[in-house]
Each structure stands twice: as C-alpha cells, then as structure tokens.
Amino acid sequence: MSESTDLSALKARLEDVEARQAILDAEKNAIREEILKECASLCAKFRFTARELRLPSEVKPRSAVSGAAFAPKYKNPDGPETWSGRGGRKPVWFTEAMARGIPEEAMRIKPGTVE
C-alpha cells in the first residue's frame, strides 16, 4: 500500500468519524432542547425561583468606570475631605457648607492647584 493510499484512507475515516460526530451532536442538542422545555414547563407550573433551584445569579461584571477613582472636584473648606462630584449623594460636609451659605463654586478645586 502506498503512502498516498494510506493518507486517502485516513482522510476517508476522519470524514466518516466527523460525520458520525455531527449526527451525535445534533441528537444530543435535540434531547437537550426537549429536557430544557420540560424543565421550563415544570418551573413555571410550580413557580420555582432561581434561588430555589440554586442557580448562580447572573451578576453583570463591573465596568472599568465603576471602580475607578476620579480626581477630586470639591474640597471641604473646614477640613481635608474632598469629593469628585460624582455619585448620587453629596457628602455631609458639602451639604452643611452649602446650608451655611458657602457657594458650590467656593468649594471647587481650581485647576492646577495641588490639594
């Protein structure tokens, strides 16, 4: 048997194995879909929650911005605290200073100054 015949036979066997594998994969996927539909039906019927099924929660990964530190934009006139001006709530020192009549602009850190 020549080398090219051996190579041809091996290629033919490989194609046959790959074809059988594709059939098995398709059967597996069909069975998986059936099982998934049955599970979904049972979960709906009995109103199971993800927690009751002990499924891992789908937590969104933190974005690069959410954990990043931002340069301070405001400085407490009575102390060393600073605030970036970002976030939902203003710091207590900021709101207290505003209540005492100190304008926001007076607490703003001027560009080029080192605090």
Secondary structure, DSSP 8 states (H G I E B T S, - for coil): --HHHHHHHHHHHHHHHHHHHHHHHHHHHHHHHHHHHHHHHHHHHHT--TTTTT---------TTTT------EE-TTSS-EE-S-SSS--HHHHHHHHTT--HHHHB--TT---
